[in-house]
Amino acid sequence: MLTRLLSKLGKRDVFNRTFKWMTDEIRPKFDQLGEALDNSETDVQVDNGEYFNVNDLVKVVETGEIMRVTAITPGSPDALTVVRGVGSTIGTAALDNGQLLIIGNQYAEG
């Protein structure tokens, strides 16, 4: 049935013959802090701000704290505005060059 329907559709030339899968470019999952953090700081400097997107969940590997990115300020150094202590974690001090793991993105359902 589907084959019959498709055979009745008209044909057109393709103008853009390049097809690109989103998985062709793998986003980096790790970055480093560009500064030491205290327990409540919400402006976080990172080495590579282009790795992050708004609503990304980021884990500070050494402390286990999870942060949600709310804004990105490009520049030198790159800065993220974050919500600290997401989920059951709490804001914890972290050392300069601490490892950050980009867990994924958090979007509301519906």
C-alpha distances in whole Angstrom, upper triangle without the diagonal:
4,5,5,6,9,10,11,13,17,19,22,25,25,29,29,28,30,28,30,29,31,32,34,37,38,41,44,45,48,51,55,57,59,62,63,62,64,63,62,61,58,58,57,57,55,55,52,50,47,46,45,43,44,43,44,45,48,50,54,54,57,58,54,54,51,51,48,48,49,50,50,53,53,56,59,58,55,55,53,53,52,53,55,54,51,50,52,54,57,59,61,63,61,63,62,60,58,55,52,48,45,43,40,40,40,38,38,35,34
4,5,5,6,9,10,11,15,16,19,22,22,25,26,25,26,24,26,25,28,29,30,33,35,37,40,41,45,48,51,54,56,58,60,59,61,60,59,58,54,54,53,54,52,51,48,47,44,42,42,40,41,40,40,42,45,47,51,51,54,55,51,51,48,48,45,45,45,46,47,50,49,52,55,55,51,52,49,50,49,50,52,51,48,47,50,51,54,56,58,60,58,60,59,56,55,51,48,45,42,40,37,37,37,35,36,33,31
4,5,5,6,9,10,13,14,18,20,21,24,25,24,25,24,26,26,28,29,30,34,35,38,41,42,46,49,52,55,57,60,61,60,63,62,61,60,56,56,55,55,53,52,49,48,44,43,43,41,43,42,42,44,47,49,52,52,56,56,53,53,50,50,47,47,47,48,48,51,50,53,56,56,53,53,51,52,51,52,54,54,50,49,52,54,57,58,60,61,60,61,60,57,56,53,50,46,44,42,39,39,40,38,38,36,34
4,6,5,7,9,12,14,18,21,22,26,27,26,28,26,29,29,31,33,34,37,39,41,44,46,49,52,56,58,60,63,64,63,65,64,63,62,59,59,58,58,56,55,52,51,47,46,46,44,45,45,45,47,50,52,55,55,59,60,56,56,53,52,50,49,50,50,51,53,53,56,59,59,55,56,54,54,54,54,56,56,53,52,55,57,60,61,62,64,63,64,63,61,59,56,53,50,47,45,42,41,42,40,41,38,36
4,5,5,7,11,13,16,19,20,24,25,24,26,25,27,27,29,31,32,35,37,39,43,44,48,50,54,56,58,60,62,61,63,62,61,60,56,56,55,56,53,53,50,48,45,44,44,42,42,42,42,45,47,50,53,54,57,58,55,54,51,50,47,47,47,47,48,51,50,53,56,56,53,53,51,52,51,52,54,54,50,50,53,54,57,58,60,62,61,62,61,59,57,54,51,48,45,43,40,39,40,37,38,35,33
4,5,5,9,10,13,16,17,20,21,21,23,21,24,24,27,28,29,32,34,37,40,41,45,48,51,53,55,58,60,59,61,60,59,58,54,54,53,53,51,51,47,46,42,41,42,39,41,40,41,43,45,48,51,52,55,56,53,52,49,48,46,45,45,46,46,48,48,51,53,54,50,51,49,50,49,50,52,53,49,49,52,53,56,57,59,60,59,60,59,56,55,52,49,46,43,41,38,37,38,36,37,34,33
4,6,8,9,13,16,17,21,22,22,24,23,26,26,29,31,31,35,37,39,43,44,48,50,54,56,58,61,63,62,65,64,63,61,58,57,56,56,54,53,50,49,45,44,45,43,44,44,44,46,49,51,55,55,59,59,56,56,52,52,49,48,49,49,49,51,51,54,56,56,53,54,52,53,53,54,56,56,53,52,56,57,60,60,62,64,62,63,62,59,58,55,52,49,46,45,42,41,42,40,41,38,37
4,6,9,13,16,18,22,23,23,26,25,28,28,31,33,34,37,39,41,45,46,50,52,56,58,59,62,64,63,66,65,63,62,59,58,57,57,55,55,51,50,46,46,46,43,45,45,45,47,50,53,56,57,60,61,58,57,54,53,50,49,49,49,49,52,51,54,57,57,54,55,53,54,53,54,57,57,54,53,57,58,61,61,63,65,63,65,63,61,60,56,53,50,47,46,43,42,43,41,41,39,37
4,7,10,13,15,18,20,20,23,22,25,26,28,30,31,34,36,38,42,43,47,49,53,55,56,59,61,60,63,62,60,59,55,55,54,54,52,52,48,46,43,43,43,40,41,42,42,45,47,50,53,54,58,58,55,55,51,50,47,46,46,46,46,48,48,51,54,54,51,51,50,50,50,51,54,54,51,51,54,55,58,58,60,62,60,62,60,58,57,54,51,48,44,44,40,39,40,38,38,36,34
4,7,10,13,16,18,18,21,21,24,26,28,31,31,34,36,38,42,44,48,49,53,55,56,59,62,61,63,63,61,59,56,55,54,54,52,52,48,46,43,43,43,41,42,42,43,46,48,51,54,55,59,59,56,56,52,51,48,47,47,46,46,48,47,50,53,54,50,51,50,51,51,52,55,56,52,53,56,57,59,60,61,63,61,62,61,58,57,54,51,49,45,45,41,40,41,39,40,38,36
4,7,9,13,15,15,18,18,22,24,26,29,28,31,34,36,40,42,46,47,51,53,54,57,60,59,62,62,60,58,55,54,53,52,50,49,46,44,41,41,41,39,41,41,42,45,47,50,53,53,57,58,55,55,51,50,47,46,46,45,45,47,45,48,51,51,48,50,48,50,50,51,54,55,52,52,55,56,58,58,60,61,59,60,59,56,56,52,50,47,44,43,40,39,41,39,40,38,37
4,6,9,12,13,16,17,20,22,25,28,27,30,33,35,38,41,44,46,49,51,52,55,58,57,60,60,58,56,53,52,51,50,48,47,43,42,38,39,39,37,39,40,40,43,45,48,51,52,56,57,54,53,50,49,46,44,44,43,42,44,43,45,48,49,46,47,46,48,48,50,52,54,51,51,55,55,57,57,59,60,58,59,57,54,54,51,48,46,42,42,39,38,40,38,39,38,36
4,6,9,10,13,15,18,21,24,26,25,28,31,33,37,39,42,44,47,50,50,54,56,56,59,59,58,55,52,51,50,49,46,45,41,40,37,37,38,36,38,40,40,43,45,48,50,51,55,56,53,53,49,48,45,43,43,42,41,43,41,44,46,47,44,46,45,47,47,49,52,53,50,51,55,55,57,56,58,59,57,57,55,52,52,49,47,44,41,42,38,38,40,38,40,39,37
4,6,6,10,11,15,17,20,23,22,24,27,29,33,36,39,40,44,46,47,50,53,52,55,56,54,52,49,47,46,45,43,42,38,37,33,33,34,33,35,36,36,39,41,44,47,47,51,52,50,49,46,44,42,40,40,39,38,39,38,40,43,43,41,42,41,43,44,46,48,50,47,48,51,51,53,53,54,55,53,53,51,49,49,46,43,41,38,38,35,34,36,35,37,36,35
4,6,9,11,14,18,20,23,21,23,27,29,32,35,38,39,42,44,45,48,51,51,54,54,53,50,47,45,44,43,41,40,36,35,31,32,33,32,34,35,35,39,40,43,46,47,50,51,49,48,45,43,41,38,38,37,36,37,35,38,40,41,39,40,40,42,43,45,47,49,46,48,51,51,53,52,53,54,52,52,50,47,47,45,42,40,37,38,35,34,36,35,37,36,35
4,6,8,11,14,17,19,18,19,23,25,28,31,34,35,39,41,41,45,48,48,51,51,50,47,44,42,41,40,37,36,32,32,28,28,30,28,31,32,32,35,37,40,42,43,47,48,46,45,42,40,37,35,36,34,33,34,32,35,37,38,35,37,37,39,39,42,44,46,43,44,48,47,49,49,50,50,48,48,46,43,44,41,38,36,33,34,31,31,33,32,34,34,33
4,6,10,13,16,18,16,19,22,25,28,31,34,35,39,41,42,45,48,48,51,52,51,48,45,43,42,41,38,37,33,32,29,29,30,29,32,33,33,36,37,40,42,43,46,48,46,45,42,41,38,36,37,36,34,36,34,36,38,39,36,38,38,40,41,43,45,46,44,45,48,48,50,49,50,51,48,49,46,43,44,41,38,36,33,34,31,31,34,33,35,35,34
4,6,10,13,15,13,15,19,21,24,27,30,31,35,37,38,42,44,45,48,48,47,45,42,40,38,37,34,33,29,29,25,25,27,26,29,30,30,32,34,36,39,39,43,44,42,42,39,37,35,33,34,33,31,33,31,33,35,35,33,35,34,37,37,40,42,43,41,42,45,44,46,46,47,47,45,45,43,40,40,37,35,33,30,31,28,28,31,30,33,33,33
4,7,10,12,10,13,16,19,22,25,28,30,33,36,37,40,43,43,46,46,45,43,40,39,37,36,33,32,28,28,24,24,25,24,27,28,27,30,31,34,36,37,40,42,39,39,36,35,33,31,32,31,30,32,30,32,34,35,32,34,33,35,35,37,39,40,38,39,42,42,44,43,45,45,43,43,41,38,38,35,33,30,27,28,25,25,28,27,30,29,30
4,6,8,7,9,13,15,19,21,24,26,30,32,33,37,39,39,42,43,42,40,37,35,33,32,30,28,25,24,21,20,21,21,24,25,24,26,28,30,33,33,37,38,36,36,32,32,29,28,29,28,27,29,27,29,31,32,29,30,29,32,32,34,36,37,35,36,39,38,40,40,41,41,39,39,38,35,34,31,29,26,24,24,22,22,25,25,28,27,28
4,5,5,8,11,13,17,19,22,24,28,31,32,36,38,37,40,40,40,38,35,34,32,31,28,27,24,23,20,19,20,19,22,23,21,24,25,27,30,30,34,35,33,33,30,29,27,26,27,27,26,28,27,29,31,31,28,30,28,30,30,32,34,34,32,33,36,35,38,37,39,39,37,38,36,33,32,29,27,24,21,21,19,19,22,22,25,25,25
4,5,6,8,10,14,16,19,21,25,27,29,32,34,34,37,37,36,34,31,30,28,28,25,24,21,20,17,15,16,16,18,19,18,20,21,24,27,27,31,32,30,29,26,25,23,22,24,23,22,25,24,26,28,28,25,26,25,27,26,28,30,31,28,29,32,32,34,34,35,36,33,34,33,30,29,26,23,21,18,18,15,16,19,19,22,22,23
4,5,6,9,12,14,17,20,24,26,28,32,33,33,36,36,36,34,31,31,28,28,25,24,20,20,17,15,17,17,20,20,18,20,21,23,25,25,29,30,28,28,25,25,23,23,25,25,23,26,25,27,29,28,25,27,25,27,27,28,30,30,28,29,31,31,33,33,34,35,32,33,32,29,28,24,22,19,17,17,15,16,19,20,23,23,25
4,6,10,13,15,18,20,24,27,29,32,34,34,38,38,38,36,33,32,29,28,25,24,20,21,17,16,18,18,21,22,20,22,23,25,27,27,31,32,30,30,28,27,26,25,27,26,24,26,25,27,28,28,25,27,26,29,29,31,32,33,31,32,34,34,36,35,36,36,34,34,32,29,29,25,23,21,19,19,18,19,22,23,26,27,28
4,6,9,12,15,17,21,23,25,28,31,31,34,35,34,32,30,28,26,25,21,20,17,17,14,12,14,15,19,20,18,20,20,22,24,24,28,29,28,28,25,25,23,22,24,23,21,23,21,23,25,24,22,23,23,25,26,28,29,30,28,30,32,31,33,32,33,33,30,30,29,25,25,22,20,18,16,17,16,17,20,22,25,26,28
4,6,9,12,14,18,21,23,26,28,28,32,32,32,30,28,26,24,23,19,18,15,16,13,11,13,14,18,18,15,17,17,19,21,21,24,26,24,24,22,22,21,20,22,22,20,22,21,23,24,23,21,22,21,24,23,26,26,27,25,27,29,28,30,29,30,30,27,28,26,23,22,19,17,15,13,14,13,15,18,20,24,25,27
4,6,9,11,15,18,19,23,25,25,28,28,28,26,24,23,20,19,16,15,12,12,10,7,9,11,14,15,12,14,14,16,18,18,22,23,22,22,19,18,17,16,19,18,16,19,17,20,21,20,17,18,17,20,20,22,23,24,22,24,27,25,27,26,27,27,24,24,23,20,19,16,14,12,10,11,11,12,16,18,22,23,26
4,6,8,12,15,17,20,22,22,25,26,26,24,22,21,18,17,13,12,10,11,10,6,9,12,15,16,13,14,12,14,15,15,19,21,19,19,18,17,17,16,19,18,16,18,17,19,19,18,16,17,16,19,19,21,22,23,22,23,25,24,25,24,24,24,21,21,20,16,16,13,11,9,8,11,11,13,17,20,23,25,28
4,7,11,13,16,19,20,20,23,24,24,22,21,20,17,17,13,13,11,12,12,8,9,12,15,15,11,11,9,10,12,12,15,17,16,16,14,15,15,14,18,18,17,19,18,20,21,19,16,17,16,18,17,19,19,20,19,20,22,20,22,21,21,22,19,19,18,15,14,10,8,6,5,7,9,12,15,18,22,24,27
4,7,10,13,16,17,17,21,22,22,20,19,18,15,14,11,10,10,11,12,8,10,13,16,16,12,12,9,10,10,10,13,15,14,15,14,14,15,15,18,18,16,18,18,19,19,17,15,16,15,18,17,19,18,19,19,20,22,19,21,20,19,19,16,16,15,12,10,7,6,5,6,9,11,14,17,21,24,26,29
4,7,9,12,14,15,18,20,20,18,17,16,12,11,7,7,7,9,10,8,9,13,16,16,13,13,10,10,10,10,13,15,15,15,14,14,15,14,17,17,14,16,15,16,15,13,12,13,12,16,15,18,17,19,19,21,23,20,20,19,18,17,14,14,12,9,8,6,5,7,8,12,14,16,19,22,25,28,31
4,6,9,11,12,16,17,18,16,16,14,11,9,6,6,8,10,12,11,12,15,17,18,15,15,11,11,9,10,11,13,14,14,14,14,16,15,18,17,15,16,15,16,14,12,11,12,12,15,15,18,16,18,19,22,23,19,19,17,16,14,11,10,8,5,5,5,5,9,11,14,16,18,21,24,27,30,33
4,5,7,8,12,14,15,13,13,11,7,6,5,6,9,10,14,12,13,16,17,18,15,15,11,11,9,11,11,13,14,13,14,13,15,14,17,16,14,15,15,15,13,10,10,10,10,13,13,15,14,16,18,21,22,18,18,15,14,12,9,8,6,5,5,7,7,11,12,15,18,19,21,24,27,30,33
4,7,9,13,16,16,13,13,11,8,5,4,5,9,10,14,14,14,17,18,20,18,18,14,15,13,15,15,16,18,17,17,15,17,15,18,16,14,13,13,12,10,7,8,9,11,13,14,17,17,19,21,24,25,21,20,17,16,14,11,9,6,6,8,10,11,14,15,19,21,22,24,26,29,33,36
4,6,10,13,14,11,12,10,8,6,7,9,13,13,17,17,17,20,20,21,19,19,16,15,13,15,14,15,17,16,17,16,18,17,19,18,16,15,16,15,12,10,11,10,12,14,14,17,16,18,20,24,24,20,19,15,14,11,9,7,4,7,8,11,12,16,17,20,22,23,25,28,31,34,37
4,7,10,12,10,12,11,9,9,10,12,16,16,20,19,19,21,22,22,20,19,16,15,12,14,12,13,15,14,16,15,18,17,20,19,18,18,19,18,16,13,14,13,14,15,15,16,14,16,19,22,22,18,16,13,11,7,6,4,4,8,8,11,12,16,18,21,23,24,25,28,31,34,37
4,7,8,6,9,9,7,9,11,14,17,17,20,19,18,20,20,20,19,17,14,13,11,13,12,11,14,12,13,12,15,15,17,17,17,17,19,19,18,15,15,12,12,13,12,13,11,13,16,19,19,15,13,9,8,5,5,6,7,10,10,12,12,16,17,20,22,22,23,26,28,31,35
4,6,6,9,11,10,12,15,18,20,20,23,23,21,23,22,22,21,19,16,15,13,15,14,12,14,12,14,13,16,17,18,19,19,20,22,22,21,18,18,15,15,14,13,13,11,12,16,19,18,15,12,8,7,4,7,9,11,14,13,15,15,19,20,22,24,24,24,27,29,32,35
4,6,9,12,12,15,17,20,22,21,25,24,22,23,22,21,20,18,16,15,12,15,14,11,13,10,13,12,15,16,18,19,20,21,23,24,23,21,20,17,16,14,13,12,9,10,13,16,15,12,8,5,5,5,8,11,14,16,14,17,16,19,20,21,23,23,23,25,27,30,33
4,6,9,10,14,16,20,22,20,24,23,20,21,20,19,19,17,16,15,14,17,17,14,15,12,13,11,14,14,15,17,18,19,22,23,22,20,19,15,14,12,10,9,7,9,12,16,16,13,9,6,8,8,11,14,15,18,16,18,17,19,20,21,22,22,21,24,25,28,31
4,6,7,10,13,17,19,17,21,20,18,19,18,18,17,16,15,15,14,17,17,15,16,13,13,11,13,13,14,14,15,15,18,19,19,16,15,12,11,9,9,9,8,11,14,17,18,15,12,8,9,9,10,13,13,16,15,17,16,18,19,20,22,21,21,23,25,29,31
4,6,10,12,16,17,15,18,18,15,16,14,14,15,14,13,14,14,17,18,16,16,13,12,9,10,10,10,10,12,13,16,17,18,15,14,10,8,6,5,6,7,10,12,16,17,15,13,10,12,12,13,15,15,17,16,17,15,17,17,18,19,18,18,20,22,25,28
4,7,10,13,14,12,16,16,14,15,14,15,15,15,14,15,14,18,19,18,18,15,14,11,12,10,10,9,10,10,12,13,14,12,10,6,6,5,7,9,10,14,15,19,21,18,16,13,14,13,13,15,14,15,15,17,15,17,17,19,20,19,19,21,23,27,30
4,6,10,12,10,14,14,12,14,14,15,14,14,11,13,11,15,16,15,16,13,13,10,11,10,11,10,10,10,12,13,13,10,8,5,5,6,7,10,10,13,15,19,20,17,16,12,13,12,11,12,11,12,12,13,11,14,14,17,18,18,19,21,24,27,30
4,7,9,8,12,13,12,14,15,17,15,15,13,14,13,16,17,17,18,16,15,13,14,12,14,12,10,9,10,10,9,6,6,4,6,9,10,14,14,17,18,22,23,20,19,16,15,14,12,12,10,10,11,12,11,14,15,18,19,19,21,23,26,30,32
4,6,6,10,10,10,13,14,16,14,14,12,13,12,14,15,16,17,16,15,13,14,12,14,13,10,10,10,10,10,7,6,6,7,11,12,15,15,18,19,22,23,20,20,17,17,15,12,12,10,9,10,10,9,12,12,16,17,18,20,23,26,29,32
4,6,9,9,11,14,16,18,16,17,14,15,14,15,17,19,19,18,18,16,17,15,17,16,12,12,11,10,9,7,6,9,11,14,15,19,19,21,22,25,26,23,23,20,20,18,15,14,11,9,11,11,10,13,13,17,18,20,22,25,28,31,34
4,6,6,8,11,14,16,14,16,13,15,15,17,19,20,20,19,18,16,16,14,16,14,11,11,9,10,10,8,6,9,10,14,15,19,19,22,22,25,27,24,24,22,22,20,18,17,14,12,13,12,11,12,12,16,16,17,20,23,26,29,31
4,5,6,9,11,14,12,14,12,15,15,18,20,21,20,19,17,15,14,11,13,10,7,8,6,8,9,8,5,7,7,11,13,16,17,20,20,23,26,23,23,21,21,20,18,18,16,14,15,14,12,13,12,15,15,15,18,20,23,26,29
4,5,8,11,14,12,15,14,17,18,19,22,23,23,21,19,17,15,12,14,12,9,10,8,10,12,11,8,10,10,14,15,19,20,23,22,25,27,25,26,24,24,24,21,21,19,17,18,16,14,14,12,15,15,15,18,19,23,25,28
4,7,11,12,10,12,11,14,15,16,19,21,20,19,16,15,14,12,14,13,10,12,11,13,14,13,10,12,11,14,15,18,19,21,20,22,25,23,24,22,22,22,20,20,18,16,16,13,11,11,9,12,11,12,15,18,21,24,26
4,7,9,7,9,9,12,14,16,19,20,18,17,14,12,10,8,10,10,8,11,11,14,15,14,10,10,8,11,11,14,16,18,17,19,22,20,21,20,21,21,19,20,18,17,16,14,11,10,8,11,10,10,12,15,18,21,23
4,6,6,9,10,14,16,19,22,22,20,18,15,12,10,7,9,8,7,11,12,15,17,16,13,12,10,11,11,14,16,18,16,19,22,21,22,21,22,23,21,23,21,20,19,17,14,13,10,11,9,8,10,12,15,18,20
4,6,9,11,15,17,20,23,22,20,18,14,11,8,5,5,6,7,11,13,16,19,17,14,12,9,9,9,11,14,16,15,17,21,20,20,19,21,22,22,23,22,22,21,19,15,15,12,13,11,8,9,10,13,16,18
4,6,9,13,16,18,21,20,18,16,12,9,6,5,6,8,10,14,16,20,22,20,16,14,11,10,9,10,13,14,12,14,17,17,18,18,20,22,21,23,23,22,21,19,15,14,11,11,9,6,5,7,10,13,16
4,6,10,13,15,18,18,16,14,10,8,6,5,8,10,11,14,16,19,21,19,15,14,11,11,9,11,12,14,11,13,17,16,17,17,19,20,19,21,21,19,18,16,12,10,7,7,6,4,6,9,12,15,18
4,7,10,12,16,15,12,10,7,6,5,7,10,12,13,17,18,21,22,20,17,15,12,12,9,10,10,11,8,10,13,12,14,14,16,18,17,19,19,18,16,14,10,9,6,5,6,6,7,10,13,16,19
4,7,9,12,12,10,8,6,5,6,8,11,13,13,16,17,20,20,18,15,14,11,12,9,10,10,10,10,12,14,12,13,13,14,15,13,16,16,15,12,10,6,6,5,6,8,9,10,14,17,20,23
4,6,9,8,6,6,4,6,9,11,15,16,16,19,20,22,22,20,17,16,13,14,12,12,10,10,10,11,12,10,11,11,11,13,11,14,15,14,10,8,6,5,6,7,10,12,13,17,19,22,25
4,6,6,5,5,6,8,11,13,16,18,17,19,20,22,21,18,17,15,14,15,12,13,11,10,12,14,14,11,11,10,9,10,8,10,11,11,7,6,5,7,9,10,13,15,17,20,23,25,29
4,6,5,8,9,11,14,16,20,21,21,23,23,24,24,21,19,19,17,18,16,16,14,13,14,15,15,12,13,13,11,12,10,11,12,11,7,6,6,7,10,11,14,17,19,22,25,27,31
4,6,8,11,13,17,18,22,23,23,24,25,26,25,22,21,20,19,20,18,18,15,14,16,17,16,13,13,12,10,10,8,9,11,11,7,7,9,10,14,15,18,21,22,26,28,30,34
4,5,9,12,15,17,21,22,22,24,25,26,26,23,22,20,18,19,16,16,12,11,13,14,13,9,9,9,7,8,7,10,13,13,9,10,10,12,14,15,18,20,21,24,26,29,32
4,6,10,13,16,19,21,22,24,25,27,27,24,22,20,18,18,15,15,12,10,11,11,10,7,9,10,9,11,10,13,15,15,11,11,10,10,12,12,15,17,18,21,23,25,29
4,7,10,13,16,18,19,22,23,25,25,22,20,18,15,15,12,11,8,6,8,9,9,5,6,6,7,9,9,13,15,15,12,11,10,10,12,12,14,16,16,19,21,24,27
4,7,10,13,16,17,20,21,24,24,21,19,17,14,13,10,9,7,6,5,7,9,6,8,8,10,12,12,15,17,16,13,12,10,9,10,9,11,12,12,15,17,20,24
4,7,9,12,13,16,18,21,21,19,16,14,10,10,6,5,5,6,6,9,11,9,9,9,11,13,13,15,16,16,14,13,10,10,10,10,11,11,11,14,16,19,23
4,6,9,11,15,17,20,21,19,16,13,10,9,5,5,7,8,7,10,13,12,12,12,14,16,16,19,19,19,17,16,12,12,10,10,10,9,8,11,13,16,20
4,6,8,11,13,16,18,16,13,10,6,6,4,7,9,12,10,14,17,15,15,14,16,17,17,19,19,18,17,16,12,13,10,11,11,9,9,12,14,18,20
4,7,10,13,17,19,17,14,11,7,6,5,7,11,13,12,15,18,17,17,16,18,20,19,22,21,21,20,19,16,16,14,15,14,11,11,12,14,17,20
4,7,10,13,16,14,11,9,6,5,7,10,13,16,16,19,22,20,20,18,20,21,20,22,21,21,20,20,17,17,15,17,15,13,14,14,17,20,22
4,6,10,12,11,8,6,5,6,9,12,15,18,18,21,24,22,22,19,21,21,20,21,19,19,19,18,15,16,14,17,16,14,16,17,20,23,25
4,7,9,9,6,5,6,8,11,15,17,21,21,24,27,25,24,21,22,22,21,21,19,19,20,20,17,19,17,20,19,18,19,20,23,27,28
4,7,7,5,6,8,11,14,18,20,23,23,27,29,27,26,24,24,23,22,22,19,18,20,20,18,19,18,21,20,19,21,22,25,29,30
4,5,5,8,11,13,17,20,22,25,26,29,32,29,28,25,25,24,22,21,18,18,20,20,19,21,20,23,23,23,25,26,29,32,34
3,5,8,12,15,18,22,22,26,27,30,32,29,28,25,25,23,20,19,16,16,18,19,18,21,20,24,24,24,26,28,31,35,37
4,6,10,13,16,19,20,23,24,28,29,26,25,22,22,20,18,16,13,13,15,16,16,19,18,22,23,23,25,27,30,33,36
4,7,10,13,17,18,21,22,25,27,24,24,21,21,19,17,17,14,14,15,15,14,16,16,19,19,19,21,23,26,30,32
4,7,10,13,14,18,19,22,24,22,21,18,18,17,16,16,14,14,15,15,14,16,15,18,18,18,19,21,24,28,30
4,6,10,11,15,15,19,21,19,18,15,17,16,15,16,15,15,15,15,12,14,13,15,15,15,16,18,21,24,26
4,7,10,13,14,17,20,18,16,14,16,16,16,18,17,18,17,17,15,16,15,17,16,15,15,17,19,23,25
4,6,10,10,13,16,14,13,11,13,14,14,17,17,17,16,16,13,14,13,14,14,13,13,15,17,21,23
4,7,7,11,13,11,11,9,12,14,15,18,19,20,18,18,15,15,14,15,15,14,12,14,16,19,22
4,6,9,11,8,7,5,9,11,12,15,17,18,16,16,13,15,14,15,16,15,14,17,18,22,25
4,6,7,5,4,5,8,11,13,16,18,19,16,16,14,15,15,14,16,16,14,17,18,21,25
4,6,6,7,9,12,15,16,19,21,21,18,17,15,14,14,12,13,13,11,14,15,17,21
4,6,8,11,14,17,18,22,24,24,20,19,17,16,15,13,14,14,12,14,15,17,20
4,7,10,12,16,18,21,24,24,21,20,18,17,17,15,17,17,15,18,18,20,24
4,7,9,12,14,17,20,20,17,17,15,15,16,14,16,17,16,19,20,22,26
4,6,10,12,16,18,20,17,17,16,16,17,17,19,19,18,21,22,25,28
4,7,9,13,15,17,14,16,14,16,17,17,19,20,19,22,23,26,29
4,6,10,13,15,12,14,14,16,17,18,21,22,21,24,26,29,32
4,7,10,13,10,13,13,16,18,20,22,23,23,27,29,32,35
4,7,9,7,10,11,14,16,18,21,22,23,26,29,32,35
4,6,6,9,11,15,18,20,23,24,26,29,32,35,38
4,5,9,11,15,17,20,23,24,26,29,32,35,38
4,6,9,13,15,18,21,23,25,28,31,34,37
4,7,10,13,16,19,21,22,26,29,32,35
4,7,10,12,16,18,20,24,27,29,33
4,7,9,12,14,17,20,23,26,29
4,6,9,12,14,18,21,23,27
4,6,8,11,15,18,20,23
4,7,9,13,16,18,21
4,7,10,13,15,18
4,6,10,12,15
4,7,9,13
4,6,9
4,7
4
